Amino acid sequence: MAIDNDVNRRQFLRASGAGAAVGATMLAGCMGGGDDDGNGGNGGNGGDDDITVDDDDQTTSEAEDIERGGTLVVGLSQDPRTLNPHLGDDSGTSAIADQIANRLVRTDQTGEIIPDLARDWQVNDELTEYTFQLHEGVQFHGDYGEADAEAVVDNFHKIILDEEYGAFAASDYEGTLFTVDDDGNIQDHPEDTVYASGDYEVTFDMLEADASFLFALADYRSSILPVDAIDEHGDDFGSTSEGTWATGAFQFVEGQDNSHYELEANPDYFKETDAGQLPYLDGVRYEIIVESSVRNTQVQTGEIHLDHQVTASDVDGLQDADDVEVRTRAGTDQSNLYVNTRNFEPFTDVRVRQALSHAVNREAIVEVQWDGLAEPAYNIFPEWHWAYDEDAVTRYEHDVERAQELLDEAGHSNLEFTARVTNESQFTDHATILQQNLAQAGIDMNIETMEKWTAWGPFLPDSWDNDPVGPPEDDHALVESIGYGFDADMYAYLTYYTGEFFNSSFYSDEQVDEWLDETRRVADQERREELYSNVQEQVTEEIPQIYTIWQNRTHAIREEVNDYILRPNGMPAFEEIWLTQE
């Protein structure tokens, strides 16, 4: 997806947080890859024909079995755009940021908020005051001092107040930690809403309730960095020539674009387990390997330990490899057919949208394009998510006859339209199968391929500023995908609330907006589940976009890698991974 100017781009990218990060596909699909989720101890498949379907969320090693040392080598498909987490908008940055930086809290592989720099926290009943107690004595890499309460406060002031700096996380906190007037001037100053309430205690006095605030803090773009280093190095902070500094388990050593990035263990890292101080590894090395076939070869030969972007077409060869295990897990990336429900007359009729959804053969897409490594999509949430409610969902199963009946009722039995498609095989293949599906119902979908940012253009939410709202009438549809995290707010509020960041279907419903507003204001989990059920029932009946599939996360892992946790939303921190030594 794309954004035409830096301000809108920064706002839009905010939603990749909450444990996404971003690997979005409006981010991750847009930029490849992402972050990761959960499994336990590792071992090769020894040439076994089955892929491991990963649903184990725990590490399994006993403390006495853990070996220290070695360098984990990871294949990345692209360079990080920057090594500064505050400025990251891509999967390369998020992958490395998880190793070099901490935030106040983070998400585990199940989406639970867990401690990071904060050892504990309290939230008032109104969800308007969050207070965090920090670990004491945590040192920044280099000679940049302690990550105490003042250092944390300095980070949020830097992120929010320094517009020239351009931190992406700033928009995460607009409305809760600061506001902006019509002239773009900051109001309700963050110096009053974020402050040190003790040497190792930070308090956030919120301007409004926000049940998802912890997920914003868990985004890697809200990592705590030494502001003195940022100011000292200026634009070079986060470059390969100058480097980057934070508090993480690994610290940056050196890197070369289109080649590699080297991290070494932080000898002063503040976390430990029964097996002693973390991390167990001596270091992590990222090899930039664009071609998936090359990554596959190198994971088989042992030149790299991990390929976290295995494509379905590469699975067969990896399954036959000795000492390599292929793992898969339901993920957070959803592929969709976005349709112009505002200004293209056929798609303004819900019966036509229902017909399109009935015409899609999701099971065929899963098998043909994804070789079984995906799940059919019928809803705004994946089925593994806590907010998913099967009973609330209208499922438009594959039914060509019903699709034709609905088109006849709507007076569009000879429907023809053009879909904009990103010119990458993932999307062109997907569009071709959709084209064949729809043709069986008498629907003629033409495919127009183009660069990603061009394809997304008319379907960007900043088009709410246009009159009329939404894409022009001659922009009919878009085949693309979007990557989410764990936060229910991202799937629902940011995607279906009127005018919000991910609302590329330009959906607007006053009742849905009311429900979604309430989800942000209430802490009671049962009430939130009820509200999200209401939203699912309403949205899936009106079907403002045509859901197709949820992509799995599929990784290839060498057997000497232990306690690797496969996450639904990308690649994990490596602080507890260890290598079997020869």
Long-range contacts (C-beta under 8 A, 24 or more apart in sequence): 1-26, 1-27, 1-30, 1-452, 1-453, 1-456, 1-459, 1-460, 1-480, 1-482, 1-504, 2-452, 2-453, 2-454, 2-455, 2-456, 2-457, 2-460, 3-453, 3-460, 3-462, 4-457, 4-460, 4-462, 6-166, 8-460, 8-462, 9-89, 10-166, 10-168, 10-170, 10-171, 11-171, 11-501, 12-460, 12-461, 12-462, 12-501, 12-502, 13-89, 13-168, 14-168, 14-169, 14-171, 14-172, 14-221, 14-501, 15-490, 15-494, 15-501, 15-502, 16-89, 16-219, 16-483, 16-485, 17-169, 17-172, 17-215, 17-216, 17-218, 17-219, 17-220, 17-221, 17-222, 17-485, 17-487, 17-490, 18-107, 18-212, 18-215, 18-216, 18-218, 18-219, 18-484, 18-485, 18-486, 18-487, 18-489, 18-490, 19-106, 19-107, 19-111, 19-215, 19-218, 19-219, 19-485, 19-486, 19-487, 19-569, 20-94, 20-219, 20-332, 20-483, 20-484, 20-485, 20-490, 20-569, 20-570, 21-94, 21-219, 21-220, 21-221, 21-483, 21-485, 21-569, 21-570, 22-88, 22-89, 22-90, 22-91, 22-94, 22-219, 22-220, 22-221, 22-483, 22-485, 22-570, 23-91, 23-94, 23-332, 23-333, 23-483, 23-569, 23-570, 24-333, 24-482, 24-483, 24-484, 25-333, 25-335, 25-480, 25-481, 25-482, 25-483, 25-551, 26-456, 26-480, 26-481, 26-482, 26-483, 26-502, 26-504, 27-89, 27-90, 27-91, 27-482, 27-483, 28-91, 28-333, 28-483, 28-570, 29-333, 29-335, 29-426, 29-427, 29-480, 29-481, 29-482, 29-483, 29-551, 30-452, 31-78, 31-89, 31-90, 31-91, 32-77, 32-78, 32-91, 32-309, 33-76, 33-77, 33-78, 33-91, 33-92, 33-95, 33-308, 33-309, 33-570, 33-571, 34-91, 34-94, 34-332, 34-333, 34-483, 34-553, 34-569, 34-570, 34-571, 35-91, 35-94, 35-95, 35-98, 35-220, 35-485, 35-567, 35-569, 35-570, 35-571, 35-572, 36-109, 36-308, 36-553, 36-555, 36-565, 36-566, 36-567, 36-569, 36-570, 36-571, 36-572, 37-109, 37-110, 37-329, 37-331, 37-553, 37-565, 37-566, 37-567, 37-568, 37-569, 37-570, 37-572, 38-108, 38-109, 38-110, 38-329, 38-565, 38-566, 38-567, 38-568, 38-572, 39-109, 39-327, 39-329, 39-564, 39-565, 39-566, 40-563, 40-565, 41-562, 41-563, 42-325, 42-557, 42-559, 42-561, 42-562, 42-563, 42-564, 43-325, 43-559, 44-322, 44-323, 44-324, 44-325, 44-558, 44-559, 45-319, 45-324, 45-325, 45-326, 46-322, 46-323, 46-559, 47-319, 47-320, 47-321, 47-322, 48-319, 49-319, 50-319, 51-315, 51-319, 51-326, 51-327, 51-328, 51-373, 51-554, 52-325, 52-326, 52-327, 52-328, 53-327, 53-328, 53-329, 54-327, 54-328, 54-329, 54-566, 55-329, 57-108, 57-109, 57-110, 57-565, 59-563, 59-565, 59-576, 60-563, 61-562, 61-563, 61-578, 63-273, 63-274, 63-275, 64-275, 66-275, 66-280, 66-562, 66-578, 67-280, 67-578, 67-579, 67-580, 67-581, 68-280, 68-281, 68-282, 68-578, 69-280, 69-281, 69-282, 69-579, 69-581, 70-281, 70-282, 70-578, 70-579, 70-581, 71-281, 71-282, 71-283, 71-284, 71-285, 72-281, 72-283, 72-284, 72-285, 72-305, 72-306, 72-561, 72-574, 72-577, 72-579, 73-284, 73-285, 73-286, 73-287, 73-303, 73-304, 73-305, 73-306, 74-284, 74-285, 74-286, 74-287, 74-304, 74-305, 74-306, 74-308, 74-571, 75-286, 75-287, 75-289, 75-295, 75-298, 75-299, 75-304, 75-306, 75-307, 75-308, 75-309, 76-286, 76-287, 76-288, 76-289, 77-288, 77-289, 77-290, 77-292, 77-295, 77-309, 78-288, 78-290, 79-257, 79-258, 79-288, 80-261, 82-238, 82-239, 83-238, 83-239, 83-240, 83-243, 83-244, 83-252, 83-255, 83-261, 84-225, 84-230, 84-237, 84-238, 84-244, 85-220, 85-221, 85-223, 85-225, 85-246, 86-158, 86-159, 86-165, 86-167, 86-168, 86-169, 86-221, 86-223, 86-225, 86-230, 87-166, 87-167, 87-168, 87-238, 88-168, 88-220, 88-221, 89-168, 91-570, 93-220, 94-220, 94-570, 94-571, 95-286, 95-308, 95-570, 95-571, 96-261, 96-263, 96-286, 97-220, 97-223, 98-220, 98-248, 98-571, 98-572, 98-573, 98-574, 99-248, 99-249, 99-250, 99-263, 99-284, 99-573, 99-574, 99-575, 100-141, 100-244, 100-246, 100-248, 100-250, 100-251, 100-252, 100-263, 101-220, 101-223, 101-224, 101-225, 101-246, 101-247, 101-248, 102-138, 102-147, 102-223, 102-224, 102-246, 102-247, 102-248, 103-217, 103-218, 103-219, 103-220, 103-222, 103-223, 103-224, 104-132, 104-152, 104-202, 104-217, 104-218, 104-222, 104-224, 105-132, 105-214, 105-217, 105-218, 106-218, 106-573, 107-215, 107-218, 107-485, 107-486, 109-565, 109-566, 109-567, 109-568, 109-572, 111-385, 111-386, 111-485, 111-486, 111-487, 113-214, 113-215, 113-218, 116-218, 117-147, 117-152, 117-224, 117-247, 118-202, 123-523, 125-523, 126-209, 127-206, 127-209, 127-210, 127-211, 127-213, 127-521, 127-522, 127-523, 128-205, 128-206, 128-208, 128-209, 129-203, 129-204, 129-205, 129-206, 130-203, 130-204, 130-206, 130-213, 130-214, 131-197, 131-201, 131-202, 131-203, 131-204, 132-201, 132-202, 132-203, 132-204, 133-200, 133-201, 134-200, 134-201, 134-202, 135-200, 135-270, 136-200, 137-270, 138-247, 138-270, 139-247, 139-268, 139-270, 140-225, 140-226, 140-229, 140-245, 140-246, 140-247, 141-226, 141-245, 141-246, 141-247, 141-248, 141-251, 141-252, 141-266, 142-226, 142-229, 142-245, 144-226, 144-228, 144-229, 144-245, 145-226, 145-228, 147-224, 147-226, 147-247, 148-196, 148-199, 148-200, 149-196, 149-197, 149-198, 149-199, 149-200, 149-201, 149-202, 150-196, 151-224, 151-226, 151-227, 152-196, 152-202, 152-224, 153-194, 153-195, 153-196, 153-202, 154-227, 155-222, 155-224, 155-225, 155-227, 156-190, 156-194, 156-222, 157-190, 157-191, 157-194, 158-227, 158-230, 159-222, 160-186, 160-190, 160-194, 161-186, 161-190, 165-230, 167-221, 168-221, 169-216, 169-219, 169-221, 169-222, 172-216, 172-219, 172-221, 172-222, 173-216, 175-207, 175-208, 176-206, 176-207, 176-208, 176-210, 176-213, 177-204, 177-206, 177-207, 178-207, 179-207, 208-521, 209-520, 209-521, 210-520, 211-489, 211-519, 211-520, 211-521, 211-522, 211-523, 211-528, 212-487, 212-488, 212-489, 212-490, 212-493, 212-520, 215-485, 215-486, 215-487, 215-489, 215-490, 248-573, 248-575, 249-278, 249-279, 249-573, 249-574, 249-575, 250-279, 250-281, 250-283, 250-284, 250-574, 250-575, 253-283, 255-286, 257-288, 258-288, 259-287, 259-288, 260-285, 260-286, 260-287, 260-288, 261-285, 261-286, 261-288, 269-575, 271-575, 273-576, 278-575, 278-576, 279-574, 279-575, 279-576, 279-577, 280-575, 280-576, 280-577, 280-578, 281-574, 281-577, 281-578, 281-579, 284-574, 296-556, 299-324, 299-556, 299-557, 299-558, 300-324, 302-558, 304-558, 305-557, 305-558, 305-560, 305-561, 305-579, 306-555, 306-556, 306-557, 306-558, 306-561, 306-564, 307-555, 307-556, 308-553, 308-555, 308-570, 308-571, 310-554, 310-555, 310-556, 311-554, 312-369, 312-370, 312-371, 312-372, 312-373, 312-554, 313-371, 315-371, 315-373, 315-554, 318-556, 323-558, 323-559, 323-560, 324-556, 324-557, 324-558, 324-559, 325-556, 325-557, 325-559, 326-554, 326-555, 326-556, 326-557, 327-554, 327-555, 327-556, 327-557, 327-566, 328-373, 328-552, 328-553, 328-554, 328-555, 328-566, 329-552, 329-553, 329-554, 329-566, 329-567, 329-568, 330-375, 330-382, 330-383, 330-384, 330-550, 330-552, 330-553, 330-568, 331-382, 331-550, 331-551, 331-552, 331-553, 331-568, 331-569, 332-382, 332-483, 332-484, 332-485, 332-486, 332-550, 332-568, 332-569, 333-481, 333-482, 333-483, 333-484, 333-550, 333-551, 334-377, 334-382, 334-481, 334-482, 334-483, 334-484, 334-547, 334-548, 334-549, 334-550, 334-551, 335-377, 335-430, 335-479, 335-480, 335-481, 335-548, 335-549, 335-550, 335-551, 336-377, 336-479, 336-480, 336-481, 336-482, 336-545, 336-546, 336-547, 336-548, 337-419, 337-434, 337-477, 337-478, 337-479, 337-545, 337-546, 337-548, 338-459, 338-477, 338-478, 338-479, 338-480, 338-504, 338-505, 338-545, 338-546, 339-476, 339-477, 339-505, 339-544, 339-545, 339-546, 340-458, 340-470, 340-471, 340-473, 340-475, 340-476, 340-477, 341-470, 341-505, 341-506, 341-507, 341-544, 342-468, 342-469, 342-470, 342-471, 342-506, 343-468, 343-470, 343-471, 343-472, 343-473, 344-417, 344-471, 344-473, 344-474, 344-475, 344-476, 344-477, 345-473, 346-410, 346-412, 346-415, 346-417, 347-417, 347-476, 347-477, 349-410, 349-412, 350-541, 350-542, 350-543, 351-406, 351-407, 351-409, 351-410, 352-406, 352-407, 352-410, 352-412, 352-415, 353-542, 353-543, 353-544, 353-546, 354-396, 354-406, 354-543, 355-402, 355-403, 355-404, 355-406, 355-407, 355-410, 355-415, 355-441, 355-443, 356-403, 356-438, 356-443, 356-546, 357-396, 357-543, 357-546, 357-547, 358-396, 358-397, 358-398, 358-399, 358-400, 358-402, 358-403, 358-406, 358-441, 359-398, 359-400, 359-403, 359-437, 359-438, 359-440, 359-441, 359-443, 360-396, 360-398, 360-434, 360-437, 360-438, 360-546, 360-548, 361-398, 361-433, 361-437, 362-398, 362-548, 362-549, 363-398, 364-398, 364-433, 364-437, 365-430, 365-433, 365-434, 365-437, 365-548, 365-549, 366-549, 368-433, 369-429, 369-430, 369-433, 370-549, 370-551, 370-552, 373-551, 373-552, 373-554, 374-549, 374-550, 374-551, 374-552, 375-549, 375-550, 375-552, 376-548, 376-549, 376-550, 377-547, 377-548, 377-549, 377-550, 378-540, 378-547, 379-536, 379-540, 379-547, 380-491, 380-492, 380-495, 380-496, 380-535, 380-536, 380-539, 380-540, 381-488, 381-491, 381-492, 381-532, 381-536, 382-550, 382-568, 384-568, 385-486, 385-488, 385-491, 386-488, 386-529, 387-488, 387-491, 387-492, 387-528, 387-529, 387-532, 388-536, 389-529, 389-532, 389-533, 389-536, 389-537, 391-533, 392-533, 392-534, 392-536, 392-537, 392-540, 393-536, 393-537, 393-540, 394-537, 394-540, 394-541, 394-543, 395-540, 396-543, 398-437, 400-440, 400-441, 403-441, 403-443, 404-441, 404-442, 407-441, 407-442, 407-443, 413-442, 414-442, 414-444, 415-442, 415-443, 415-444, 416-443, 416-444, 416-445, 416-446, 417-443, 417-444, 417-445, 417-446, 417-476, 417-477, 418-445, 418-446, 418-447, 418-448, 418-476, 418-477, 419-445, 419-446, 419-447, 419-448, 419-476, 419-477, 419-478, 419-479, 420-448, 420-450, 420-454, 420-455, 420-458, 420-459, 420-475, 420-477, 420-478, 420-479, 421-447, 421-448, 421-449, 421-450, 421-455, 421-478, 421-479, 421-480, 422-449, 422-450, 422-451, 422-452, 422-455, 422-456, 422-479, 422-480, 423-449, 423-450, 423-451, 423-452, 423-455, 424-452, 426-481, 427-479, 427-480, 427-481, 430-479, 430-548, 431-479, 434-479, 434-548, 445-477, 447-479, 455-480, 456-480, 456-504, 459-504, 460-504, 461-499, 461-500, 461-501, 461-502, 461-503, 461-504, 461-506, 463-506, 464-498, 464-499, 464-503, 464-506, 469-506, 470-506, 471-506, 478-504, 481-551, 483-569, 484-569, 485-569, 486-568, 486-569, 488-519, 488-528, 488-532, 489-519, 489-520, 492-516, 492-519, 492-532, 492-535, 493-519, 493-520, 496-535, 496-539, 496-544, 504-545, 505-544, 505-545, 506-544, 507-539, 507-542, 507-544, 507-545, 509-538, 509-539, 509-542, 511-538, 512-538, 512-539
